């Protein structure tokens, strides 16, 4: 049965009006209760089990871990944060900032992170006293409905209106398109077409760009540590994360040693013949990624391509030849397949990162395994990305990890490089409106000599 969007909106509007002036204590209790319902083990396991069955992607154990870790990490970031009333004061400038809800948020969620994206975004949206209507990928609608049912149980527990959290039961391109025109704010996590539709809806929207993370391994790297972390990231949930390393740019002096270390973790280096077979399987029409390989185990993909690989193969490695359509392995693959590139001088490594992300994944992310601070800062200065992880598994680290300071989120803004409005992880602060109160202060009049002095000195008045 088709969703009655007008009814969903009316219910959301009514529910949001109830909590609009709730205290910080009430909001925090609500967020914790909802968080507990989606975090507790039996519910996380139920969501993960259904996600694997419904989407036929990923790894059950990894989905449980992702669901719980990202939920708890988000709750950690929200704990003790003021999102109600006065959230900032600057007596020197006479400014007071007051947080207020944005209203109803339409949250578009992907098939690759069918439950965890709902948890992360939902908790952040509730923190701002908003209502949310989730529009899941049609192939993940059952998982979305189950996750939302747990969130609604948490709302009931504290006496909050259940309709603060709703979900489309029969999502489609048309229904989601209509929903986006009816809400107050959109957060779109998913494919490029979805994000483009969100930005074209006429409603304010946060969107994300495509992933195609590139990691650099320089001569100072701990090779064994770098290989293990790349393996962990490349194989987690069968590489369904947009943050998974798709390319590794390796210094020529350690290239062979690095391959040996990767092979210890089940990496299989494809021959030129293997790569040709794999290319035909992954891009049957020479352009579009085969949906049947997305989020599948490496061994299954290898068998589909007719490759003879060891039984313990965990990911596939190919040598990069060209950047761009001529070699689609230079782009995002959403599968446990990584492309290896060799460089001589560090400037060449930087160019690889620039060119690979320019072809696909502009603005998203890169990483580096190095102890050379100059290399780390050079890459950070010159790579057109919104996040760069140092000596970390990219897919764990980009969206927040306990060993870095990144905000927990599964919606990763990519800045103007990726056609997005923000270049940071989307969190609670993106789901509030702010009223600035300005009180009179003593005049702060700029000194012309300070402002123009150097220009006058150099060029005259």
C-alpha positions as CSV (number, residue, x, y, z in Angstrom):
1,X,0.0,0.0,0.0
2,X,1.4,3.4,-1.0
3,X,2.4,5.8,1.8
4,X,0.1,8.7,2.6
5,X,2.7,11.4,2.7
6,X,0.3,14.1,3.8
7,X,-0.7,12.0,6.8
8,X,2.9,11.3,7.7
9,X,3.7,15.0,7.6
10,X,0.8,15.9,9.7
11,X,1.6,13.3,12.3
12,X,5.3,14.4,12.3
13,X,4.3,18.1,12.6
14,X,2.0,17.3,15.6
15,X,4.7,15.2,17.3
16,X,7.4,17.8,16.8
17,X,5.1,20.5,18.3
18,X,4.9,18.5,21.5
19,X,8.7,18.5,22.1
20,X,9.5,21.9,20.6
21,X,10.0,23.5,24.0
22,X,11.1,20.5,25.9
23,X,14.0,21.0,28.4
24,X,17.5,19.8,27.8
25,X,17.0,17.1,30.4
26,X,13.8,15.8,28.7
27,X,15.6,15.8,25.3
28,X,18.7,14.0,26.7
29,X,16.5,11.3,28.4
30,X,14.7,10.8,25.1
31,X,17.9,10.5,23.1
32,X,19.4,8.0,25.6
33,X,16.3,5.9,25.6
34,X,16.0,5.7,21.9
35,X,19.8,5.0,21.7
36,X,19.5,2.2,24.1
37,X,16.8,0.5,22.1
38,X,18.8,0.5,18.9
39,X,22.1,-0.3,20.7
40,X,21.2,-3.3,22.8
41,X,22.6,-6.5,21.4
42,X,19.5,-8.4,20.5
43,X,18.1,-5.5,18.6
44,X,21.4,-4.7,16.8
45,X,21.7,-8.4,15.8
46,X,18.1,-8.4,14.5
47,X,18.8,-5.4,12.3
48,X,22.1,-6.8,11.0
49,X,20.5,-10.2,10.3
50,X,17.7,-8.7,8.3
51,X,20.0,-6.3,6.5
52,X,22.1,-9.1,5.2
53,X,19.1,-11.2,4.2
54,X,17.3,-8.3,2.6
55,X,20.1,-6.5,0.8
56,X,22.3,-9.6,0.2
57,X,25.3,-7.4,0.9
58,X,28.0,-7.3,3.6
59,X,28.9,-9.5,6.5
60,X,26.5,-10.1,9.5
61,X,29.1,-9.8,12.2
62,X,30.5,-6.6,10.8
63,X,27.0,-5.1,10.5
64,X,26.4,-5.8,14.2
65,X,29.7,-4.2,15.1
66,X,29.0,-1.2,12.8
67,X,25.5,-0.7,14.1
68,X,26.5,-0.8,17.8
69,X,29.7,1.1,17.5
70,X,28.4,4.0,15.4
71,X,25.3,4.2,17.7
72,X,27.3,4.3,20.9
73,X,29.9,6.7,19.4
74,X,27.1,9.0,18.3
75,X,25.6,8.9,21.8
76,X,29.0,9.7,23.2
77,X,29.3,12.7,21.0
78,X,25.8,13.9,22.0
79,X,26.2,13.3,25.7
80,X,26.3,16.5,27.7
81,X,26.0,18.7,24.6
82,X,23.6,21.6,24.9
83,X,21.1,21.7,22.0
84,X,18.3,23.5,23.9
85,X,18.1,27.2,24.8
86,X,21.3,29.1,25.2
87,X,24.1,27.1,23.6
88,X,26.8,29.8,23.4
89,X,27.5,33.2,25.0
90,X,30.2,35.7,24.2
91,X,30.0,38.6,26.6
92,X,32.9,40.5,24.9
93,X,30.8,40.7,21.7
94,X,27.5,40.9,23.5
95,X,26.2,37.8,21.7
96,X,23.9,35.0,22.9
97,X,23.0,32.0,20.6
98,X,19.8,30.1,21.2
99,X,19.2,26.7,19.5
100,X,15.8,25.9,18.0
101,X,14.5,22.9,16.0
102,X,14.5,22.9,12.2
103,X,11.1,21.0,12.1
104,X,10.7,17.9,10.0
105,X,13.7,16.2,8.5
106,X,13.5,13.9,5.5
107,X,16.3,11.4,5.8
108,X,17.3,9.4,2.8
109,X,19.3,6.3,3.7
110,X,21.4,3.9,1.6
111,X,21.2,0.1,1.0
112,X,24.8,-0.3,2.1
113,X,24.3,0.9,5.7
114,X,20.7,-0.1,6.0
115,X,20.3,0.3,9.8
116,X,23.4,2.2,11.1
117,X,22.8,5.4,9.1
118,X,19.3,5.5,10.5
119,X,20.6,5.2,14.1
120,X,23.3,7.9,13.7
121,X,21.1,10.4,11.9
122,X,18.0,9.7,13.9
123,X,19.7,10.3,17.2
124,X,21.3,13.6,16.0
125,X,18.0,14.8,14.6
126,X,16.1,14.0,17.9
127,X,18.8,15.9,19.8
128,X,17.6,19.0,18.1
129,X,13.9,18.4,19.0
130,X,13.0,17.6,15.4
131,X,10.8,14.9,13.8
132,X,12.2,12.7,11.1
133,X,10.7,10.7,8.2
134,X,13.2,8.1,6.8
135,X,13.1,7.3,3.1
136,X,15.2,4.1,2.8
137,X,16.5,2.5,-0.4
138,X,13.7,0.2,-1.6
139,X,16.0,-2.8,-1.2
140,X,16.4,-2.0,2.5
141,X,12.9,-1.0,3.5
142,X,12.3,-3.9,5.9
143,X,15.5,-3.3,7.8
144,X,14.6,0.4,8.0
145,X,11.2,-0.4,9.3
146,X,12.6,-2.7,12.0
147,X,15.2,-0.1,13.1
148,X,12.6,2.6,13.3
149,X,10.3,0.3,15.3
150,X,13.1,0.0,18.0
151,X,13.5,3.8,18.0
152,X,9.7,4.3,18.5
153,X,9.9,1.9,21.4
154,X,12.5,4.1,23.0
155,X,10.2,7.2,22.5
156,X,7.3,5.4,24.1
157,X,9.4,4.5,27.1
158,X,9.9,8.2,28.0
159,X,6.5,9.4,27.0
160,X,7.7,11.1,23.8
161,X,5.4,11.1,20.7
162,X,6.2,8.0,18.6
163,X,5.6,9.9,15.4
164,X,8.8,11.9,16.0
165,X,10.3,8.9,14.0
166,X,8.6,7.5,11.0
167,X,9.6,5.6,7.8
168,X,8.2,5.1,4.3
169,X,6.8,1.6,4.1
170,X,6.9,1.5,0.3
171,X,9.8,3.8,-0.8
172,X,10.2,4.7,-4.4
173,X,11.9,7.4,-6.5
174,X,8.6,9.1,-6.9
175,X,7.5,8.9,-3.3
176,X,10.8,10.0,-2.0
177,X,10.8,12.9,-4.4
178,X,7.5,14.1,-3.1
179,X,8.6,13.7,0.5
180,X,11.6,15.9,-0.1
181,X,9.3,18.8,-1.3
182,X,7.2,18.5,1.9
183,X,9.8,18.5,4.7
184,X,11.8,21.4,6.2
185,X,15.2,19.9,5.7
186,X,16.7,16.9,3.8
187,X,19.8,14.8,4.7
188,X,20.6,12.5,1.8
189,X,23.1,9.7,2.3
190,X,23.5,7.5,-0.8
191,X,24.1,7.5,-4.5
192,X,24.9,10.6,-6.7
193,X,21.4,10.7,-8.3
194,X,19.7,10.6,-4.9
195,X,21.9,13.5,-3.6
196,X,21.3,15.5,-6.9
197,X,17.6,15.0,-6.5
198,X,17.8,16.3,-2.9
199,X,19.6,19.4,-4.0
200,X,17.1,20.0,-6.8
201,X,14.0,19.5,-4.6
202,X,13.7,23.2,-3.5
203,X,14.1,22.2,0.1
204,X,17.3,22.9,2.1
205,X,19.5,19.8,1.9
206,X,22.7,18.2,3.2
207,X,24.1,15.7,0.8
208,X,27.2,13.6,0.5
209,X,29.6,12.9,-2.4
210,X,30.9,9.7,-3.8
211,X,33.7,7.8,-2.1
212,X,36.9,6.7,-3.7
213,X,39.4,6.8,-0.9
214,X,43.1,6.7,-1.7
215,X,45.8,5.9,0.9
216,X,49.5,6.6,0.5
217,X,52.2,4.3,2.0
218,X,55.5,6.1,2.1
219,X,59.0,4.9,3.0
220,X,58.7,5.6,6.7
221,X,55.6,3.5,7.1
222,X,55.4,0.5,9.4
223,X,54.7,-1.9,6.5
224,X,53.2,-4.7,8.6
225,X,50.9,-2.2,10.4
226,X,49.8,-0.5,7.2
227,X,49.0,-3.7,5.5
228,X,46.9,-5.0,8.4
229,X,44.9,-1.8,8.6
230,X,44.3,-1.7,4.8
231,X,43.2,-5.3,5.0
232,X,40.8,-4.6,7.9
233,X,39.3,-1.6,6.1
234,X,39.2,-3.3,2.6
235,X,37.3,-6.3,3.9
236,X,35.1,-4.8,6.6
237,X,31.4,-5.5,5.6
238,X,32.7,-6.6,2.2
239,X,33.7,-3.0,1.4
240,X,30.2,-1.6,1.4
241,X,31.5,1.6,3.1
242,X,32.1,4.6,0.9
243,X,35.2,5.2,3.0
244,X,37.0,1.9,2.1
245,X,40.4,2.3,0.5
246,X,39.9,1.8,-3.3
247,X,43.6,2.6,-4.1
248,X,46.9,2.4,-2.4
249,X,49.7,4.6,-3.6
250,X,53.0,2.9,-2.5
251,X,56.6,4.1,-2.5
252,X,58.6,2.0,-5.1
253,X,61.2,1.1,-2.5
254,X,58.7,-0.8,-0.4
255,X,56.2,-1.8,-3.1
256,X,57.1,-5.5,-3.3
257,X,57.4,-5.8,0.5
258,X,54.0,-4.2,0.9
259,X,52.4,-6.7,-1.5
260,X,54.0,-9.5,0.5
261,X,52.5,-8.2,3.7
262,X,49.1,-7.7,2.0
263,X,49.2,-11.3,0.8
264,X,49.7,-12.5,4.3
265,X,46.2,-11.2,5.0
266,X,44.7,-13.0,2.1
267,X,45.3,-10.5,-0.6
268,X,45.4,-12.0,-4.1
269,X,47.5,-10.1,-6.7
270,X,45.8,-10.4,-10.1
271,X,47.8,-11.0,-13.2
272,X,47.1,-8.9,-16.3
273,X,44.9,-11.7,-17.6
274,X,43.1,-11.9,-14.3
275,X,42.5,-8.2,-14.3
276,X,41.0,-8.3,-17.7
277,X,38.5,-11.1,-16.7
278,X,37.7,-9.2,-13.5
279,X,37.1,-6.0,-15.4
280,X,34.5,-7.7,-17.7
281,X,32.7,-9.1,-14.6
282,X,32.7,-5.9,-12.6
283,X,31.8,-3.6,-15.5
284,X,29.9,-5.8,-18.0
285,X,28.9,-2.8,-20.2
286,X,32.4,-1.2,-19.7
287,X,30.9,1.7,-17.7
288,X,28.5,0.8,-14.9
289,X,29.5,-1.3,-11.9
290,X,27.8,-4.7,-11.8
291,X,25.3,-4.5,-8.8
292,X,25.8,-8.3,-8.3
293,X,29.4,-7.8,-7.1
294,X,28.6,-4.9,-4.7
295,X,29.3,-6.0,-1.1
296,X,30.1,-9.6,-2.0
297,X,33.1,-11.6,-0.7
298,X,36.3,-11.5,-2.7
299,X,36.2,-15.3,-3.4
300,X,32.7,-15.1,-4.8
301,X,33.7,-12.2,-7.1
302,X,36.8,-14.1,-8.2
303,X,34.8,-17.2,-9.0
304,X,32.3,-15.1,-11.0
305,X,35.2,-13.8,-13.0
306,X,36.6,-17.3,-13.5
307,X,39.8,-16.7,-11.5
308,X,41.7,-19.4,-9.8
309,X,42.3,-18.0,-6.3
310,X,43.2,-19.6,-3.0
311,X,40.3,-20.5,-0.7
312,X,41.7,-18.1,1.9
313,X,41.4,-15.1,-0.5
314,X,40.0,-12.1,1.4
315,X,40.5,-9.3,-1.1
316,X,41.7,-8.8,-4.7
317,X,44.6,-6.5,-5.8
318,X,45.1,-5.1,-9.3
319,X,47.8,-2.9,-10.6
320,X,46.7,0.5,-11.7
321,X,47.3,1.4,-15.4
322,X,45.5,4.6,-16.1
323,X,43.3,7.1,-14.2
324,X,39.9,7.6,-15.7
325,X,37.3,5.7,-17.8
326,X,40.1,3.8,-19.6
327,X,40.8,1.9,-16.3
328,X,37.6,1.8,-14.2
329,X,39.7,0.2,-11.4
330,X,40.8,3.7,-10.6
331,X,37.3,4.5,-9.3
332,X,35.0,3.4,-6.5
333,X,34.4,-0.3,-6.5
334,X,32.2,-1.0,-3.4
335,X,33.8,-4.5,-3.2
336,X,36.9,-6.0,-1.7
337,X,39.1,-5.0,-4.7
338,X,41.9,-2.5,-4.3
339,X,44.1,-0.9,-7.0
340,X,47.8,-0.5,-6.4
341,X,50.0,2.3,-7.7
342,X,53.7,2.9,-7.4
343,X,55.5,6.2,-7.0
344,X,59.0,7.5,-6.8
345,X,58.9,11.0,-5.4
346,X,56.3,12.2,-2.8
347,X,55.1,14.9,-5.2
348,X,54.1,12.1,-7.5
349,X,52.1,10.4,-4.7
350,X,50.2,13.7,-4.1
351,X,49.4,13.9,-7.8
352,X,48.0,10.4,-7.7
353,X,45.7,11.3,-4.8
354,X,44.7,14.5,-6.6
355,X,44.0,12.8,-10.0
356,X,42.3,9.7,-8.6
357,X,39.9,11.7,-6.4
358,X,39.3,14.2,-9.3
359,X,38.2,11.2,-11.4
360,X,35.9,9.8,-8.7
361,X,35.4,10.8,-5.0
362,X,36.3,14.4,-5.2
363,X,36.2,15.9,-1.7
364,X,35.6,12.7,0.2
365,X,38.8,11.4,1.8
366,X,42.3,10.1,1.6
367,X,44.8,8.6,4.1
368,X,48.5,8.1,4.7
369,X,50.6,5.6,6.4
370,X,53.7,7.6,7.4
371,X,55.8,9.0,10.3
372,X,57.1,11.8,8.1
373,X,55.3,14.9,9.4
374,X,56.3,16.9,6.3
375,X,54.7,14.3,4.1
376,X,51.5,14.3,6.2
377,X,51.1,18.0,6.1
378,X,52.0,18.3,2.4
379,X,49.3,15.8,1.5
380,X,46.9,17.5,3.9
381,X,47.6,20.9,2.2
382,X,47.3,19.7,-1.4
383,X,44.7,16.9,-1.4
384,X,41.2,18.2,-2.3
385,X,39.4,16.1,0.4
386,X,37.3,16.8,3.5
387,X,39.0,14.3,5.7
388,X,42.5,12.6,5.8
389,X,43.3,9.8,8.2
390,X,46.8,9.2,9.4
391,X,47.9,5.5,10.0
392,X,44.3,4.3,10.4
393,X,41.9,2.0,8.6
394,X,40.0,4.5,6.4
395,X,36.5,3.0,6.7
396,X,36.7,2.8,10.5
397,X,38.2,6.2,10.9
398,X,36.4,8.6,8.5
399,X,33.0,8.3,10.2
400,X,34.4,8.5,13.8
401,X,36.4,6.1,15.8
402,X,37.4,5.8,19.5
403,X,41.1,6.4,18.5
404,X,40.5,9.7,16.7
405,X,38.6,12.9,17.2
406,X,36.3,12.7,14.2
407,X,32.6,13.1,15.0
408,X,30.7,9.9,14.7
409,X,28.5,10.1,11.6
410,X,27.7,8.0,8.5
411,X,26.8,11.1,6.5
412,X,30.1,12.6,5.3
413,X,29.9,16.0,3.6
414,X,32.5,16.5,0.8
415,X,32.4,20.2,0.4
416,X,32.1,22.1,-2.9
417,X,34.6,19.5,-4.4
418,X,31.9,16.9,-4.1
419,X,29.0,19.2,-4.8
420,X,28.0,19.4,-1.1
421,X,27.2,22.4,1.1
422,X,29.5,21.2,4.0
423,X,32.9,19.6,4.2
424,X,32.5,17.8,7.5
425,X,30.7,14.9,9.1
426,X,27.0,15.7,9.5
427,X,26.1,15.8,13.2
428,X,23.5,17.3,15.6
429,X,24.6,20.8,15.0
430,X,23.4,20.6,11.4
431,X,19.9,19.9,12.6
432,X,19.2,23.1,14.6
433,X,18.4,26.6,13.7
434,X,20.1,29.3,15.7
435,X,18.8,32.7,16.9
436,X,21.6,35.3,17.6
437,X,20.8,37.8,20.3
438,X,23.1,40.9,20.0
439,X,23.3,43.3,22.9
440,X,25.0,46.8,22.6
441,X,28.7,46.9,23.4
442,X,31.4,49.6,23.5
443,X,32.2,50.5,19.9
444,X,34.9,48.4,18.2
445,X,36.2,50.7,15.5
446,X,38.9,49.3,13.2
447,X,42.2,51.2,13.0
448,X,42.9,52.1,9.4
449,X,46.7,51.8,9.9
450,X,46.3,48.2,11.1
451,X,44.0,47.3,8.2
452,X,45.8,49.0,5.4
453,X,49.3,49.6,6.8
454,X,51.2,47.0,4.9
455,X,49.5,47.9,1.6
456,X,50.3,51.6,2.2
457,X,53.9,50.7,3.0
458,X,54.3,48.6,-0.1
459,X,52.2,50.5,-2.7
460,X,51.6,53.9,-1.1
461,X,48.2,55.5,-0.3
